[in-house]
Amino acid sequence: MKVPFTWKVTGWFMIGWSAEYEVGDVKALRYFGEDLAVYRDESGVLHVLEAHCKHLGAHIGHGGTVVGDCVECPFHGWRWGPDGDNTYIPYQPDRPNKGLRLRSYPVREQYGCIFIWYQPNGDPPRWEMPDIFLKFPQFETDPAAYYRPYPEFSRRADGIPVHPQIVAENGPDSSHFRYVHKATVTPVCLHWEHVDEEWRFLTGWPDVRSDDPDKMALKIHSHYSGLGFAMSAFEGSSNHRLIFACTPVDDEVSDMFYSIWWPKVAGETSDVPPPEVREKVERQFLKTVWEDVDIWEHQKYIENPPLAKIDAKPYMAMRKWAQQFYEVPPVGDPVATR
């Protein structure tokens, strides 16, 4: 997908689930056009570093080894700490190279999901990760009241040719539900606002059994924290929560992550959902998001769309809000000089 803005977007972005990384694991990832090495140290803390060893360029994510809170390069045994410092060279153990440093990425693990902070120049986080349970305090906030999201209620799609802003634009687009998701009722945007790095919107599904046009059978409270992901709380028959995330791999495609926290059946103590709950969530919720993917895979970005009046104001306001997360020019554009 060709877009007039950079894929190196500033913000928090999801890169996977905590259960995918056991203590001592070292893995290779690639996001924002950059090779990354991810490892879980001996105390259980997850770290993300620039992947290529500063010594002779070996990729630490392929064959690296965890030693304490460091990761050891598979080529010559040089070790790198959580902050990217060179901490040990085996053939000169008392003299690590203090002038060398791998870029490190701030990591947050939240309720089984992993996020990293990305800023093109390596600047520290401009805002903290919001908490999916504390974000909507008007509903149940105890994580123990929900089944675990991974692996039963989590899905991912890799290499989708869609930019995070296009995914975020689904928020103010109420009309697509009838055509993409075959909804029998067209939802309405009840409220929207943007506050600093957050875009918040409330979507309602009118109750067709009521004569009151303002009565809603379902409400979805959604907050974007930057362009990386949306946190949503459903208010209605199911009252579940979810995270839907889009993380650029390079300047052409993104990986997408989806996790649902489903309320436990009354009296349930296990975090593992029973078969009947799994079947219901799969049928009603886990499949619908990939219907959007079918559109995004073939979509072309329209810079000045002829929007209908009902969607125009929030749609264009979101596009204006999104501009704050683009701190470098898109590939191919000249860099401004003074």
Buried (B, 14 or more C-beta within 10 A) or exposed (E): BEBEBBBBBBBBBBBBBBEBBEEEBBBBBEBBEBBBBBBBBEEEEBBBBBBBBBBEEBBBBEEBBBBBBBBBBBBEBBBBBBEBBBBBBEEEEEEBBEEBBBEBBBBBBBBBBBBBBBBBEEEEBBEEBBBBBEBBEEBBBEBEBBBBBBEBBBBBBEEBBBBBBBBBBBBBBBEBBEEBEEBEBBBBBBEBEBEEBBBBBBBBBBBEEEEEEEEBBBBBBBBBBBBBBBBBBBBBEBBBBBBBBBBBBBBBBBBBBBBBBBBBEEEBEEBEBEEEBBEBBBEEBBEBBEBBBEBBBEEEBEEEEEBEEBBEEBBBBBBEBBEBBBEBBBEEEEEEEE
